[in-house]
């Protein structure tokens, strides 16, 4: 993958691979308390890890064959001004919201879908078809989703579910639900990675010259969860299943050495997973 524009005033990075233009556009950063990560693990085991984690939000955009395909949509107006900057930096990258033809959601957590809907419930990407996993949709719109395997507070989870349900209602006639066995768009193949959420999905992307993997929220930062995939986060809906999926995904990526893109990893989010110590390590590229 060849860099097209590097070191652009922070906000986006562009690459080219074959006929595909590849952008990593930031939505901004959000600070989370350390207790959200490695819940229940004594601080003495966490080494020098910080009291707060600053999470980047990298939006992958592919331009090819007259399509503009965006993966997730950031935080929208809910976390402004530190995040919700996607629209601004898309314009900086020369991508208008009206030109986006497809938005593929890795899952339906608020930091991935809030940017789809503006104040007053208008669609921020008016022409886009929005692809979401059927399993993910079914979970969030159900009457009583099962939160019993999460380490988050039940009241917080219920509140989040009501919010997600509201956003999905606004998006209703734009949604196209997919199964993880479906080929989605030319060169883009979903890979089910349940646990973080029931329909959490990774994507194998063929540029025509190479393949890379969008690993979505497999890891939320570049230290703890690579070294200890089993430590997890309070954001995992099924904590144990997420840990197993994370371990298996990182092992496979370390074995095959493929280029990887991560939504919450340091911008622009590209790198490789390598074997390191007892676990794994993130090697930015
Ligand atoms: Zn996320």
Boltz pocket constraint, residues with backbone or C-beta under 6 A from the ligand:
constraints:
  - pocket:
      binder: B
      contacts: [[A, 109], [A, 111], [A, 112], [A, 217], [A, 263], [A, 264]]
      max_distance: 6.0
